[in-house]
Amino acid sequence: MSTSKEQIFSSTEKDIEKPELGIKTTRYFVTFMLFLGMANAYVMRTNMSVAIVAMVNHTAITDGHEELVDDECPDRELPSIDNGQDGDFVWNSKLQGFILSSFFYGYVITQIPFGILAKKYGALRFLGWGMLINSVFAFLVPVAAREGGVWGLCIVRFIQGLGEGPIVPCTHALLAKWIPPNERSRMGAAVYAGAQFGTIISMPLSGLLAEYGFDGGWPSIFYVFGVVGTIWSIAFLIMVFEDPSSHPRIDEREKKYINDSLWGADVVKSPPIPFKAIIKSLPFYAILFAHMGHNYGYETLMTELPTYMKQVLRFSLKSNGLLSALPYLAMWLFSMFISVIADWMITSKRFTHTSTRKIINSIGQYGPGLALIAASYTGCDRALTLAILTIGVGLNGGIYSGFKINHLDLTPRFAGFLMAITNCSANLAGLLAPIAAGSLINNKPTMGQWQIVFFIAAFVYIICGTFYNLFGSGERQWWDNPENDAAKESLSNGNGAAANSPRLSHNSAAVAAITANESRQ
């Protein structure tokens, strides 16, 4: 009877003694700080979309022209949307698009460089200092807008994007060093759920500050969140450490538990990034395509479906702060719930890491795909469309315990670098969603054209989710530790001496023995 490599890794986790509940759990504090960091990052990312409404002089740019809408659905005699007092800036939709996108250009181009640098020099300082730059430059947004106009504002937002670039790859790298395998689902989901939490906090609070804040209202958005981000960045740099081994105050039993769970008895090494092995890895491509498909579909759900409701159903989600926050709230709550289920599936030994990731990820990608298809058949029913939007985005929360945390399963050592590659590619794919929708609608926002937009996004969701199910894996890959791989090769050639190497962990030695036995057969 053969034994799989994943079973060996799972079985040896039983031998690792978990710290008693009374022991101070430093890793929970690290998780909480990363959660706050992710929330801060998304606050900085989304607050401009609210602020710009108060900054722009809508009366001047409208000039009597009505916004293009479809007439297939009857006018529900909805109350008019109060845009508040007009701002000082006469920026048309095109200029507003430049301003809103400038942040993301800075964010995307730094993903891979910071992934490589974090692997070489450590992730903590890049994350902390990057977010500090992001927060400090928030104070300059009002000055840049008033003194530098569109281009001054775009430059400041671009630099903010550069500062936020390390947030995802460096967060992933720190999770890989701090979180044991059987806690990855709920801890990873807790951290990345900060994105939804930050959005939920940012949208209504930014609206209140824009209306009642100081210095003209909208500038207070950037001052307040700039202060919050600065405080978090300084606290993070002082109170959080790169890994358990470098933490001066962590309980020794917790440190041993974390290190043994991640590395076994092996010495924690930092070998060079195995670029060739990663390029040839199908499980890596499974995560890559799942991530790209998710971003394309998510951008359609969160950006284009509200536009559809406004243009076709004549209902604006932005006119009701509670309704606009519902999809984010649903995703946050569901991601927390499903992460506990995912960790239970793994710790109960009823499911392998591979099957758990695939099942949970299927919920996170097939669910929204089916929701998009359903939304295209709801006709003029606004309530039903909103319900489907909320359910679809809510189910999307499964991806955090699916492909998104799967980087850590494949390679704890290079998880940050892998996340940098997939997140950069996924953000570029996400930019295609509004481009594709705009080309298909082309000043004709009919139900038929919008149905094509939704079907394309659903197709991308389902195809990428299926590719992940076919080629994804929850096993730690051989290229995560080249030294252990060399020892495995030595064993498979009949040289048993490597099995006695003190640098081999008990997991790696067991895998090597199985591989050698298989080669003899």
C-alpha positions in Angstrom: 0.0 0.0 0.0 1.5 3.3 -1.1 1.6 6.5 1.0 1.4 9.9 -0.6 3.8 12.7 0.2 0.9 14.9 1.4 -0.1 12.1 3.9 3.4 12.2 5.3 3.3 15.9 5.8 -0.1 15.6 7.4 0.8 12.7 9.7 3.9 14.4 11.0 1.8 17.4 12.1 0.3 15.1 14.8 3.8 14.8 16.4 4.1 18.6 16.8 3.0 19.6 20.3 0.6 22.6 20.2 1.2 25.2 22.9 -1.2 25.4 25.8 -3.9 28.0 25.7 -2.2 29.9 28.6 0.8 30.7 26.5 0.9 34.1 25.0 0.0 33.7 21.3 2.2 36.1 19.6 1.2 34.9 16.1 -2.4 36.0 16.8 -1.1 39.5 17.5 0.9 39.5 14.3 -2.2 38.3 12.4 -4.2 41.2 14.0 -1.6 43.8 13.0 -1.6 42.4 9.4 -5.4 42.6 9.4 -5.2 46.3 10.4 -2.6 46.9 7.8 -4.7 45.4 5.1 -7.7 47.5 6.3 -5.5 50.6 6.2 -4.3 49.7 2.7 -7.9 49.4 1.3 -9.0 52.6 3.1 -6.2 54.5 1.3 -7.1 52.8 -2.0 -10.9 53.6 -1.9 -11.2 56.9 -0.1 -10.4 58.9 -3.3 -13.5 57.4 -5.0 -15.6 59.0 -2.3 -13.6 62.2 -2.0 -13.6 63.0 -5.7 -17.4 63.3 -5.6 -17.1 66.2 -3.2 -14.1 67.7 -5.0 -15.7 68.0 -8.4 -18.1 70.8 -9.6 -20.8 68.6 -11.0 -22.9 71.5 -12.2 -20.1 72.8 -14.4 -19.2 69.5 -16.0 -22.7 68.3 -16.6 -23.7 71.4 -18.6 -27.2 70.2 -19.0 -26.4 66.8 -20.6 -28.3 63.8 -19.2 -26.4 60.6 -18.4 -27.0 57.9 -20.9 -29.6 55.3 -19.6 -31.6 52.5 -21.1 -35.4 52.8 -21.4 -36.3 49.1 -21.2 -37.1 49.4 -17.5 -39.8 51.9 -16.4 -38.8 54.9 -14.4 -39.5 54.0 -10.7 -39.8 57.6 -9.7 -36.8 57.2 -7.4 -35.9 60.3 -5.3 -33.1 62.3 -6.9 -29.6 61.7 -5.6 -28.2 64.5 -3.5 -24.6 65.0 -4.6 -24.1 67.6 -1.9 -22.4 70.9 -2.5 -20.4 71.3 -5.7 -16.6 71.2 -5.3 -14.0 73.5 -6.7 -12.6 71.4 -9.5 -14.0 71.2 -13.0 -12.8 67.7 -13.9 -14.7 65.7 -16.5 -15.1 61.9 -16.3 -12.0 61.3 -18.3 -9.8 63.4 -15.9 -11.5 61.7 -12.9 -10.5 58.4 -14.5 -6.9 59.4 -14.7 -6.9 60.5 -11.1 -8.5 57.3 -9.8 -6.3 55.0 -11.9 -3.0 56.8 -11.0 -2.8 55.0 -7.7 -3.1 51.6 -9.3 -0.3 52.1 -11.8 2.1 52.7 -8.9 0.6 49.8 -7.0 0.9 47.3 -9.8 4.5 48.0 -11.0 6.0 47.4 -7.5 4.5 44.0 -6.9 7.2 41.8 -8.3 10.2 43.9 -7.3 9.0 44.0 -3.7 8.3 40.3 -3.8 12.0 39.7 -4.8 13.4 42.2 -2.3 11.2 40.9 0.5 12.6 37.4 -0.2 16.2 38.6 0.0 16.0 41.2 2.8 12.9 40.4 4.7 9.3 41.5 4.4 8.7 43.5 7.6 10.4 46.8 6.8 9.3 47.0 3.2 5.7 46.6 4.4 6.0 49.0 7.3 7.9 51.7 5.5 5.8 51.4 2.4 2.6 51.9 4.3 4.2 54.8 6.2 5.1 56.5 2.8 1.5 55.8 1.7 0.1 57.4 4.9 2.4 60.5 4.9 1.7 61.3 1.3 -2.1 61.2 2.1 -1.5 64.5 3.9 -0.2 66.0 0.6 -3.3 65.1 -1.4 -5.2 68.3 -0.6 -2.2 70.5 -1.3 -1.4 68.6 -4.5 -5.0 69.0 -5.8 -5.2 72.7 -4.9 -1.7 73.7 -6.1 -0.8 71.2 -8.7 -4.2 70.3 -10.3 -4.8 67.0 -12.0 -1.2 66.2 -12.6 0.0 67.1 -9.1 -2.7 65.0 -7.6 -1.9 62.1 -9.9 1.8 62.2 -8.9 0.9 62.1 -5.2 -1.6 59.2 -5.7 1.0 57.4 -7.9 3.5 57.6 -5.0 0.9 56.4 -2.6 0.4 53.4 -4.9 4.1 52.7 -4.9 4.1 52.7 -1.1 1.2 50.3 -1.0 2.8 47.9 -3.5 4.5 45.7 -0.7 1.2 45.1 1.2 0.1 41.8 -0.5 3.5 40.1 -1.3 5.0 41.1 2.1 1.9 40.1 4.0 2.0 36.7 2.4 5.7 36.4 3.2 5.1 37.1 6.9 2.1 34.7 7.0 4.4 32.0 5.6 6.9 32.6 8.5 4.4 32.9 11.3 1.3 30.7 10.7 1.4 26.9 11.0 -0.2 24.9 8.1 -3.3 23.9 10.0 -4.1 27.5 10.9 -3.5 29.1 7.5 -7.1 29.1 6.3 -8.6 31.1 9.1 -5.5 33.3 9.8 -5.1 34.1 6.1 -8.8 34.8 5.7 -8.7 37.0 8.8 -5.9 39.1 7.4 -7.2 39.5 3.9 -10.7 40.1 5.2 -9.2 43.4 6.3 -9.7 44.5 2.7 -13.5 44.2 3.0 -13.4 45.7 6.6 -11.4 48.7 5.3 -13.8 49.3 2.5 -16.8 49.0 4.8 -15.2 51.6 7.1 -13.9 53.9 4.4 -17.0 54.4 2.3 -19.5 55.7 5.0 -16.8 57.5 7.1 -15.3 59.2 4.1 -18.8 60.4 3.1 -19.4 61.8 6.6 -16.0 63.6 6.6 -16.6 65.0 3.1 -19.8 66.6 4.3 -19.0 67.6 7.9 -15.2 67.5 8.1 -12.8 70.4 8.5 -10.8 72.3 5.9 -13.6 72.2 3.4 -14.7 68.7 4.1 -13.0 66.4 1.7 -9.4 67.2 2.8 -10.2 65.9 6.2 -10.7 62.4 4.7 -7.0 62.3 3.9 -5.9 64.0 7.1 -7.8 61.6 9.3 -6.9 58.4 7.5 -3.3 59.6 7.1 -3.0 59.9 10.9 -4.5 56.4 11.4 -2.1 54.9 8.8 0.9 56.7 10.2 0.2 55.4 13.7 -0.3 51.9 12.5 2.9 51.9 10.4 5.0 53.1 13.4 3.4 50.6 15.7 3.9 47.8 13.2 7.6 48.6 12.8 8.2 48.7 16.5 6.0 45.8 17.7 6.1 43.2 15.0 9.1 41.1 14.0 10.2 39.2 10.8 9.7 35.7 12.2 9.4 33.8 15.5 13.2 33.3 15.8 13.9 37.0 15.8 11.1 37.9 18.3 12.7 38.7 21.7 9.6 38.2 23.8 7.8 35.2 22.2 7.3 32.2 24.4 9.8 29.5 23.6 7.1 26.9 23.3 5.2 28.9 20.8 8.3 29.6 18.8 9.2 25.9 18.8 5.6 25.0 17.8 5.6 27.4 14.8 9.1 26.5 13.6 8.5 22.8 13.9 5.2 23.1 12.1 6.7 24.9 9.2 10.2 23.5 8.9 10.4 20.4 11.0 13.8 19.8 12.5 15.5 21.6 9.6 17.4 24.8 9.9 15.4 27.7 8.4 17.3 28.6 5.2 16.9 31.3 2.6 18.0 29.7 -0.7 17.8 31.5 -4.0 14.5 31.7 -5.7 14.1 28.7 -8.0 12.8 30.6 -11.1 13.1 27.6 -13.5 11.2 25.3 -11.2 8.5 27.8 -10.6 8.0 28.4 -14.3 7.6 24.7 -14.9 5.2 24.2 -11.9 1.6 23.5 -12.9 0.3 24.1 -9.3 1.7 27.6 -9.6 -0.1 28.2 -12.9 -3.3 26.9 -11.3 -3.0 29.7 -8.7 -2.0 32.2 -11.3 -5.1 31.6 -13.5 -7.4 31.4 -10.5 -6.2 34.7 -9.3 -6.5 36.4 -12.7 -10.0 35.0 -13.2 -11.0 36.1 -9.8 -9.9 39.7 -10.3 -11.6 39.9 -13.7 -14.8 38.6 -12.3 -14.6 40.6 -9.1 -14.1 43.8 -11.0 -17.2 43.0 -13.1 -19.2 42.3 -10.0 -18.2 45.3 -8.0 -17.7 47.9 -10.8 -19.9 46.9 -13.7 -22.9 45.4 -12.0 -23.7 48.6 -10.1 -23.3 50.5 -13.3 -25.8 48.2 -14.9 -28.2 48.8 -12.1 -27.8 52.6 -12.6 -28.0 52.6 -16.4 -30.6 49.9 -17.0 -32.5 49.5 -13.7 -32.3 53.2 -12.9 -31.2 52.6 -9.3 -27.9 53.8 -7.8 -26.2 51.8 -5.1 -24.2 54.8 -4.2 -27.4 56.6 -3.2 -27.7 54.3 -0.2 -24.6 53.8 2.0 -26.0 50.7 3.7 -26.8 49.0 0.4 -23.4 49.8 -1.1 -21.7 48.2 1.9 -23.8 45.0 1.9 -21.7 43.0 -0.7 -18.5 43.8 1.2 -20.0 42.9 4.5 -21.3 39.6 3.1 -17.9 38.8 1.7 -16.2 39.6 5.0 -18.6 37.5 7.1 -18.6 34.5 4.7 -14.8 34.5 4.4 -14.5 34.3 8.2 -17.1 31.5 8.3 -15.7 29.4 5.5 -12.1 29.7 6.8 -13.0 28.0 10.0 -14.7 25.2 8.0 -11.5 24.9 5.8 -9.2 24.5 8.8 -11.6 22.0 10.3 -11.5 20.0 7.1 -7.7 19.8 7.3 -7.3 19.2 11.0 -10.0 16.5 11.1 -7.9 14.5 8.5 -11.1 13.9 6.5 -9.7 16.0 3.7 -6.2 16.7 2.4 -4.9 20.2 1.9 -5.4 19.7 -1.9 -9.0 18.7 -1.7 -9.8 21.4 0.9 -8.4 24.2 -1.2 -10.2 23.0 -4.3 -13.6 22.6 -2.6 -13.5 25.9 -0.9 -12.1 27.7 -4.0 -14.9 26.2 -6.1 -17.4 27.9 -3.8 -15.5 31.2 -4.1 -15.3 31.1 -8.0 -18.3 29.1 -9.2 -20.7 30.9 -6.9 -20.0 34.4 -8.2 -19.9 33.0 -11.8 -23.4 31.6 -11.4 -24.5 34.8 -9.7 -23.4 36.8 -12.8 -25.4 34.5 -15.1 -28.5 34.8 -12.8 -28.1 38.6 -12.6 -28.4 38.8 -16.4 -31.9 37.2 -16.2 -33.4 39.3 -13.4 -35.0 41.7 -15.8 -36.1 45.0 -14.1 -36.2 43.6 -10.6 -33.9 45.8 -8.6 -34.3 44.0 -5.3 -33.5 40.6 -6.8 -30.5 42.0 -8.7 -29.1 43.5 -5.5 -29.7 40.2 -3.6 -27.8 38.3 -6.3 -25.0 40.8 -6.2 -24.7 40.5 -2.4 -24.8 36.7 -2.5 -22.3 36.5 -5.4 -19.8 38.8 -3.8 -20.4 37.1 -0.4 -19.5 33.6 -1.9 -16.5 35.2 -3.4 -15.0 35.2 0.1 -14.2 31.5 -0.3 -11.1 32.4 -2.4 -9.2 33.5 0.7 -9.2 29.9 2.0 -8.8 28.6 -1.6 -6.2 29.8 -4.1 -5.2 32.9 -2.2 -3.7 31.1 0.8 -2.5 28.2 -1.4 0.8 30.0 -2.1 1.8 29.1 1.5 1.0 25.4 1.0 3.2 25.1 -2.1 6.2 27.1 -0.8 6.4 28.7 2.7 9.9 30.1 1.7 8.8 31.7 -1.6 5.1 32.5 -0.9 5.7 36.2 -1.0 7.4 36.1 -4.4 4.6 33.8 -5.8 2.0 36.2 -4.5 3.8 39.1 -6.1 3.7 37.5 -9.5 0.0 36.3 -9.3 -1.2 39.6 -7.7 0.5 41.7 -10.3 -0.9 39.6 -13.2 -4.4 39.5 -11.5 -4.5 43.3 -11.1 -3.7 43.7 -14.8 -6.4 41.2 -15.7 -8.8 43.2 -13.5 -8.2 46.3 -15.5 -9.5 44.5 -18.6 -13.0 44.2 -17.1 -14.1 47.8 -17.5 -12.3 48.0 -20.8 -14.2 45.0 -22.2 -17.5 46.2 -20.7 -17.0 49.7 -22.2 -16.3 48.2 -25.7 -19.4 46.0 -25.6 -21.8 48.6 -24.3 -20.4 51.3 -26.6 -23.1 53.9 -25.7 -25.8 51.2 -26.0 -26.5 50.0 -22.4 -29.2 47.5 -23.3 -30.0 44.4 -21.4 -28.8 42.2 -24.2 -25.4 43.9 -24.3 -25.0 43.8 -20.6 -25.9 40.1 -20.6 -22.8 39.5 -22.8 -20.7 41.3 -20.3 -21.9 39.2 -17.5 -21.6 35.9 -19.4 -18.0 36.7 -20.3 -17.1 37.4 -16.7 -19.0 34.2 -15.6 -17.1 32.2 -18.2 -13.8 33.5 -17.0 -14.7 32.7 -13.4 -15.7 29.1 -14.2 -12.9 28.3 -16.6 -10.2 29.6 -14.3 -11.8 27.8 -11.3 -11.9 24.6 -13.3 -8.2 25.0 -14.3 -7.4 25.3 -10.6 -9.4 22.2 -9.8 -7.5 20.2 -12.4 -4.0 21.3 -11.7 -4.0 22.8 -8.2 -2.2 21.2 -5.3 -2.0 21.6 -1.5 1.3 19.8 -1.2 4.6 21.5 -0.4 6.6 21.5 -3.6 10.0 19.9 -3.9 11.6 23.2 -5.1 10.7 24.9 -1.8 13.9 23.6 -0.3 16.7 22.7 -2.8 18.8 21.1 -0.1 16.2 18.6 0.8 15.6 18.0 -2.9 19.3 17.2 -3.4 19.1 14.7 -0.5 16.0 13.1 -2.0 17.8 12.7 -5.3 20.7 11.1 -3.5 18.4 8.6 -1.8 16.6 7.7 -5.1 20.1 6.8 -6.5 20.6 4.3 -3.7 22.8 6.5 -1.5 21.2 6.2 2.0 23.8 8.4 3.6 21.7 11.5 3.0 18.9 10.2 5.2 21.2 10.7 8.1 21.9 14.4 7.3 21.0 16.5 10.3 19.7 19.2 7.9 16.9 17.0 6.7 13.6 17.4 8.5 11.6 14.4 9.4 9.0 15.3 6.8 11.6 15.6 4.0 13.4 12.4 5.0 10.1 10.5 4.9 9.2 11.9 1.5 12.7 11.0 0.2 12.3 7.4 1.5 9.0 7.0 -0.3 10.4 8.5 -3.5 13.4 6.1 -3.3 11.1 3.1 -2.7 8.9 4.1 -5.7 12.0 4.3 -7.9 13.1 0.8 -7.0 9.6 -0.5 -7.9 
